[in-house]
Amino acid sequence: MKKQGDIILIIREPILESLKLCVQKAYPNESFGLIFGSKPKEIPLKNPGEFQYYYIAEAFECIKSDRSSPVDFLMENIEELYRVINDANKKHDARVLSIFHSHPSGSYPSGFDINYMKFLDEFYHKVLISPIPIKMPIKNQIWTIMDGSNFDINGFIYLENEIQQIQLRIE
Protein backbone atom coordinates (compact mmCIF):
# COMPACT_ATOMS: atom_id res chain seq x y z
CA MET A 1 0.00 0.00 0.00
CA LYS A 2 1.34 3.41 -0.97
CA LYS A 3 1.98 5.91 1.83
CA GLN A 4 0.79 9.48 1.33
CA GLY A 5 3.24 11.61 3.35
CA ASP A 6 1.73 14.94 2.32
CA ILE A 7 -1.55 14.42 4.21
CA ILE A 8 -1.45 14.48 8.01
CA LEU A 9 -4.44 14.09 10.34
CA ILE A 10 -3.80 15.33 13.86
CA ILE A 11 -5.99 13.80 16.57
CA ARG A 12 -5.76 15.31 20.02
CA GLU A 13 -6.05 13.11 23.11
CA PRO A 14 -9.64 14.19 24.04
CA ILE A 15 -10.85 13.28 20.53
CA LEU A 16 -8.94 9.99 20.70
CA GLU A 17 -10.72 9.17 23.97
CA SER A 18 -14.09 9.88 22.30
CA LEU A 19 -13.16 7.53 19.46
CA LYS A 20 -12.26 4.79 21.94
CA LEU A 21 -15.57 5.26 23.79
CA CYS A 22 -17.51 4.94 20.53
CA VAL A 23 -15.62 1.72 19.75
CA GLN A 24 -16.21 0.29 23.24
CA LYS A 25 -19.97 0.93 22.98
CA ALA A 26 -20.20 -1.02 19.72
CA TYR A 27 -17.65 -3.77 20.39
CA PRO A 28 -17.52 -6.55 19.18
CA ASN A 29 -19.39 -4.89 16.30
CA GLU A 30 -18.02 -2.11 14.15
CA SER A 31 -18.55 1.45 15.36
CA PHE A 32 -19.16 4.46 13.12
CA GLY A 33 -18.71 8.20 13.43
CA LEU A 34 -17.50 11.39 11.82
CA ILE A 35 -14.46 13.50 12.70
CA PHE A 36 -14.92 17.24 12.16
CA GLY A 37 -12.46 20.10 11.77
CA SER A 38 -11.53 23.17 9.77
CA LYS A 39 -10.14 23.28 6.27
CA PRO A 40 -6.62 21.84 6.14
CA LYS A 41 -3.61 24.03 6.80
CA GLU A 42 -1.47 24.06 3.69
CA ILE A 43 2.28 24.21 4.49
CA PRO A 44 4.66 24.83 1.55
CA LEU A 45 7.62 22.45 1.22
CA LYS A 46 11.08 23.17 -0.22
CA ASN A 47 10.18 22.40 -3.82
CA PRO A 48 7.89 24.93 -5.53
CA GLY A 49 4.30 23.70 -5.78
CA GLU A 50 4.71 21.00 -3.11
CA PHE A 51 2.72 21.16 0.11
CA GLN A 52 1.82 19.21 3.22
CA TYR A 53 -1.80 19.33 4.31
CA TYR A 54 -2.52 19.28 8.04
CA TYR A 55 -6.03 18.33 9.11
CA ILE A 56 -6.77 18.92 12.78
CA ALA A 57 -9.59 16.95 14.40
CA GLU A 58 -11.68 19.38 16.47
CA ALA A 59 -14.82 17.33 17.20
CA PHE A 60 -16.21 13.84 16.89
CA GLU A 61 -19.76 12.52 16.58
CA CYS A 62 -20.35 8.82 17.25
CA ILE A 63 -23.27 7.67 15.07
CA LYS A 64 -25.40 4.61 15.62
CA SER A 65 -25.13 2.31 12.64
CA ASP A 66 -28.30 0.96 11.00
CA ARG A 67 -27.05 -2.54 11.66
CA SER A 68 -24.95 -4.14 14.33
CA SER A 69 -22.29 -6.20 12.60
CA PRO A 70 -18.68 -7.22 13.22
CA VAL A 71 -17.93 -7.01 9.49
CA ASP A 72 -19.49 -3.74 8.32
CA PHE A 73 -21.07 -0.49 9.39
CA LEU A 74 -23.76 1.27 7.46
CA MET A 75 -26.23 4.08 7.68
CA GLU A 76 -28.72 3.41 4.92
CA ASN A 77 -31.01 6.32 5.81
CA ILE A 78 -29.24 9.01 3.76
CA GLU A 79 -31.61 11.80 4.86
CA GLU A 80 -30.87 10.99 8.52
CA LEU A 81 -27.13 10.94 7.80
CA TYR A 82 -27.40 14.35 6.10
CA ARG A 83 -29.32 15.66 9.12
CA VAL A 84 -26.64 14.38 11.50
CA ILE A 85 -23.91 15.97 9.37
CA ASN A 86 -25.71 19.31 9.10
CA ASP A 87 -26.44 19.40 12.85
CA ALA A 88 -22.80 18.65 13.61
CA ASN A 89 -21.63 21.25 11.06
CA LYS A 90 -23.67 23.89 12.87
CA LYS A 91 -22.80 22.67 16.37
CA HIS A 92 -19.03 22.56 15.76
CA ASP A 93 -18.80 25.12 12.92
CA ALA A 94 -16.66 22.58 11.11
CA ARG A 95 -16.73 20.21 8.18
CA VAL A 96 -16.29 16.45 7.95
CA LEU A 97 -12.60 15.57 7.88
CA SER A 98 -12.86 11.82 8.22
CA ILE A 99 -15.24 8.90 8.21
CA PHE A 100 -14.37 6.88 11.30
CA HIS A 101 -15.14 3.26 12.05
CA SER A 102 -13.67 0.32 13.89
CA HIS A 103 -12.97 -3.32 13.23
CA PRO A 104 -13.14 -5.97 15.97
CA SER A 105 -9.54 -6.75 15.03
CA GLY A 106 -7.22 -4.79 12.74
CA SER A 107 -6.96 -1.19 11.61
CA TYR A 108 -6.62 -1.54 7.84
CA PRO A 109 -9.36 -1.30 5.19
CA SER A 110 -11.39 -4.44 4.55
CA GLY A 111 -12.64 -5.36 1.08
CA PHE A 112 -15.98 -3.77 2.03
CA ASP A 113 -14.18 -0.55 3.08
CA ILE A 114 -12.19 -0.37 -0.15
CA ASN A 115 -15.31 -0.85 -2.28
CA TYR A 116 -17.16 1.79 -0.25
CA MET A 117 -14.25 4.25 -0.53
CA LYS A 118 -14.30 3.85 -4.32
CA PHE A 119 -18.10 4.13 -4.43
CA LEU A 120 -18.12 7.36 -2.38
CA ASP A 121 -15.37 8.83 -4.54
CA GLU A 122 -17.51 8.20 -7.64
CA PHE A 123 -20.72 9.27 -5.83
CA TYR A 124 -19.30 12.75 -5.15
CA HIS A 125 -21.08 14.49 -8.01
CA LYS A 126 -24.46 13.03 -7.05
CA VAL A 127 -24.16 14.42 -3.50
CA LEU A 128 -23.50 17.90 -4.87
CA ILE A 129 -26.99 17.93 -6.40
CA SER A 130 -28.63 16.57 -3.25
CA PRO A 131 -31.78 18.48 -2.17
CA ILE A 132 -30.23 18.83 1.30
CA PRO A 133 -27.03 20.93 1.19
CA ILE A 134 -24.22 19.40 3.22
CA LYS A 135 -20.62 20.28 3.98
CA MET A 136 -19.22 16.81 3.35
CA PRO A 137 -16.55 16.32 0.75
CA ILE A 138 -16.71 12.69 -0.23
CA LYS A 139 -14.19 12.68 -3.04
CA ASN A 140 -10.76 11.91 -1.57
CA GLN A 141 -12.31 11.50 1.89
CA ILE A 142 -10.02 10.48 4.76
CA TRP A 143 -11.03 7.29 6.54
CA THR A 144 -9.79 6.43 10.03
CA ILE A 145 -10.02 2.85 11.22
CA MET A 146 -9.48 1.74 14.81
CA ASP A 147 -8.78 -1.78 16.04
CA GLY A 148 -11.44 -2.52 18.66
CA SER A 149 -9.21 -4.94 20.54
CA ASN A 150 -6.20 -2.66 21.16
CA PHE A 151 -7.23 0.82 19.87
CA ASP A 152 -4.51 0.90 17.19
CA ILE A 153 -5.58 3.52 14.64
CA ASN A 154 -4.67 4.25 11.01
CA GLY A 155 -5.78 6.70 8.34
CA PHE A 156 -6.40 6.15 4.64
CA ILE A 157 -7.52 8.02 1.56
CA TYR A 158 -8.67 6.88 -1.88
CA LEU A 159 -6.50 9.04 -4.10
CA GLU A 160 -5.38 8.67 -7.70
CA ASN A 161 -7.48 5.48 -8.02
CA GLU A 162 -5.78 3.66 -5.14
CA ILE A 163 -5.93 3.33 -1.37
CA GLN A 164 -3.11 5.24 0.29
CA GLN A 165 -2.16 5.35 3.95
CA ILE A 166 -1.87 8.85 5.44
CA GLN A 167 0.03 10.01 8.49
CA LEU A 168 -1.85 10.13 11.80
CA ARG A 169 -0.45 12.06 14.72
CA ILE A 170 -1.80 11.79 18.24
CA GLU A 171 -1.10 14.91 20.30
MARSELUM-32060 format. One record per residue (C-alpha): residue number from 1; chain; x negated, y negated, z; residue in one letter. Coordinates in pm, whole numbers, plus 50000, padded with zeros to 5 digits. Layout:
[NUM 'A' [X Y Z] 'A']
...
This chain:
[1 'A' [50000 50000 50000] 'M']
[2 'A' [49866 49659 49903] 'K']
[3 'A' [49802 49409 50183] 'K']
[4 'A' [49921 49052 50133] 'Q']
[5 'A' [49676 48839 50335] 'G']
[6 'A' [49827 48506 50232] 'D']
[7 'A' [50155 48558 50421] 'I']
[8 'A' [50145 48552 50801] 'I']
[9 'A' [50444 48591 51034] 'L']
[10 'A' [50380 48467 51386] 'I']
[11 'A' [50599 48620 51657] 'I']
[12 'A' [50576 48469 52002] 'R']
[13 'A' [50605 48689 52311] 'E']
[14 'A' [50964 48581 52404] 'P']
[15 'A' [51085 48672 52053] 'I']
[16 'A' [50894 49001 52070] 'L']
[17 'A' [51072 49083 52397] 'E']
[18 'A' [51409 49012 52230] 'S']
[19 'A' [51316 49247 51946] 'L']
[20 'A' [51226 49521 52194] 'K']
[21 'A' [51557 49474 52379] 'L']
[22 'A' [51751 49506 52053] 'C']
[23 'A' [51562 49828 51975] 'V']
[24 'A' [51621 49971 52324] 'Q']
[25 'A' [51997 49907 52298] 'K']
[26 'A' [52020 50102 51972] 'A']
[27 'A' [51765 50377 52039] 'Y']
[28 'A' [51752 50655 51918] 'P']
[29 'A' [51939 50489 51630] 'N']
[30 'A' [51802 50211 51415] 'E']
[31 'A' [51855 49855 51536] 'S']
[32 'A' [51916 49554 51312] 'F']
[33 'A' [51871 49180 51343] 'G']
[34 'A' [51750 48861 51182] 'L']
[35 'A' [51446 48650 51270] 'I']
[36 'A' [51492 48276 51216] 'F']
[37 'A' [51246 47990 51177] 'G']
[38 'A' [51153 47683 50977] 'S']
[39 'A' [51014 47672 50627] 'K']
[40 'A' [50662 47816 50614] 'P']
[41 'A' [50361 47597 50680] 'K']
[42 'A' [50147 47594 50369] 'E']
[43 'A' [49772 47579 50449] 'I']
[44 'A' [49534 47517 50155] 'P']
[45 'A' [49238 47755 50122] 'L']
[46 'A' [48892 47683 49978] 'K']
[47 'A' [48982 47760 49618] 'N']
[48 'A' [49211 47507 49447] 'P']
[49 'A' [49570 47630 49422] 'G']
[50 'A' [49529 47900 49689] 'E']
[51 'A' [49728 47884 50011] 'F']
[52 'A' [49818 48079 50322] 'Q']
[53 'A' [50180 48067 50431] 'Y']
[54 'A' [50252 48072 50804] 'Y']
[55 'A' [50603 48167 50911] 'Y']
[56 'A' [50677 48108 51278] 'I']
[57 'A' [50959 48305 51440] 'A']
[58 'A' [51168 48062 51647] 'E']
[59 'A' [51482 48267 51720] 'A']
[60 'A' [51621 48616 51689] 'F']
[61 'A' [51976 48748 51658] 'E']
[62 'A' [52035 49118 51725] 'C']
[63 'A' [52327 49233 51507] 'I']
[64 'A' [52540 49539 51562] 'K']
[65 'A' [52513 49769 51264] 'S']
[66 'A' [52830 49904 51100] 'D']
[67 'A' [52705 50254 51166] 'R']
[68 'A' [52495 50414 51433] 'S']
[69 'A' [52229 50620 51260] 'S']
[70 'A' [51868 50722 51322] 'P']
[71 'A' [51793 50701 50949] 'V']
[72 'A' [51949 50374 50832] 'D']
[73 'A' [52107 50049 50939] 'F']
[74 'A' [52376 49873 50746] 'L']
[75 'A' [52623 49592 50768] 'M']
[76 'A' [52872 49659 50492] 'E']
[77 'A' [53101 49368 50581] 'N']
[78 'A' [52924 49099 50376] 'I']
[79 'A' [53161 48820 50486] 'E']
[80 'A' [53087 48901 50852] 'E']
[81 'A' [52713 48906 50780] 'L']
[82 'A' [52740 48565 50610] 'Y']
[83 'A' [52932 48434 50912] 'R']
[84 'A' [52664 48562 51150] 'V']
[85 'A' [52391 48403 50937] 'I']
[86 'A' [52571 48069 50910] 'N']
[87 'A' [52644 48060 51285] 'D']
[88 'A' [52280 48135 51361] 'A']
[89 'A' [52163 47875 51106] 'N']
[90 'A' [52367 47611 51287] 'K']
[91 'A' [52280 47733 51637] 'K']
[92 'A' [51903 47744 51576] 'H']
[93 'A' [51880 47488 51292] 'D']
[94 'A' [51666 47742 51111] 'A']
[95 'A' [51673 47979 50818] 'R']
[96 'A' [51629 48355 50795] 'V']
[97 'A' [51260 48443 50788] 'L']
[98 'A' [51286 48818 50822] 'S']
[99 'A' [51524 49110 50821] 'I']
[100 'A' [51437 49312 51130] 'F']
[101 'A' [51514 49674 51205] 'H']
[102 'A' [51367 49968 51389] 'S']
[103 'A' [51297 50332 51323] 'H']
[104 'A' [51314 50597 51597] 'P']
[105 'A' [50954 50675 51503] 'S']
[106 'A' [50722 50479 51274] 'G']
[107 'A' [50696 50119 51161] 'S']
[108 'A' [50662 50154 50784] 'Y']
[109 'A' [50936 50130 50519] 'P']
[110 'A' [51139 50444 50455] 'S']
[111 'A' [51264 50536 50108] 'G']
[112 'A' [51598 50377 50203] 'F']
[113 'A' [51418 50055 50308] 'D']
[114 'A' [51219 50037 49985] 'I']
[115 'A' [51531 50085 49772] 'N']
[116 'A' [51716 49821 49975] 'Y']
[117 'A' [51425 49575 49947] 'M']
[118 'A' [51430 49615 49568] 'K']
[119 'A' [51810 49587 49557] 'F']
[120 'A' [51812 49264 49762] 'L']
[121 'A' [51537 49117 49546] 'D']
[122 'A' [51751 49180 49236] 'E']
[123 'A' [52072 49073 49417] 'F']
[124 'A' [51930 48725 49485] 'Y']
[125 'A' [52108 48551 49199] 'H']
[126 'A' [52446 48697 49295] 'K']
[127 'A' [52416 48558 49650] 'V']
[128 'A' [52350 48210 49513] 'L']
[129 'A' [52699 48207 49360] 'I']
[130 'A' [52863 48343 49675] 'S']
[131 'A' [53178 48152 49783] 'P']
[132 'A' [53023 48117 50130] 'I']
[133 'A' [52703 47907 50119] 'P']
[134 'A' [52422 48060 50322] 'I']
[135 'A' [52062 47972 50398] 'K']
[136 'A' [51922 48319 50335] 'M']
[137 'A' [51655 48368 50075] 'P']
[138 'A' [51671 48731 49977] 'I']
[139 'A' [51419 48732 49696] 'K']
[140 'A' [51076 48809 49843] 'N']
[141 'A' [51231 48850 50189] 'Q']
[142 'A' [51002 48952 50476] 'I']
[143 'A' [51103 49271 50654] 'W']
[144 'A' [50979 49357 51003] 'T']
[145 'A' [51002 49715 51122] 'I']
[146 'A' [50948 49826 51481] 'M']
[147 'A' [50878 50178 51604] 'D']
[148 'A' [51144 50252 51866] 'G']
[149 'A' [50921 50494 52054] 'S']
[150 'A' [50620 50266 52116] 'N']
[151 'A' [50723 49918 51987] 'F']
[152 'A' [50451 49910 51719] 'D']
[153 'A' [50558 49648 51464] 'I']
[154 'A' [50467 49575 51101] 'N']
[155 'A' [50578 49330 50834] 'G']
[156 'A' [50640 49385 50464] 'F']
[157 'A' [50752 49198 50156] 'I']
[158 'A' [50867 49312 49812] 'Y']
[159 'A' [50650 49096 49590] 'L']
[160 'A' [50538 49133 49230] 'E']
[161 'A' [50748 49452 49198] 'N']
[162 'A' [50578 49634 49486] 'E']
[163 'A' [50593 49667 49863] 'I']
[164 'A' [50311 49476 50029] 'Q']
[165 'A' [50216 49465 50395] 'Q']
[166 'A' [50187 49115 50544] 'I']
[167 'A' [49997 48999 50849] 'Q']
[168 'A' [50185 48987 51180] 'L']
[169 'A' [50045 48794 51472] 'R']
[170 'A' [50180 48821 51824] 'I']
[171 'A' [50110 48509 52030] 'E']
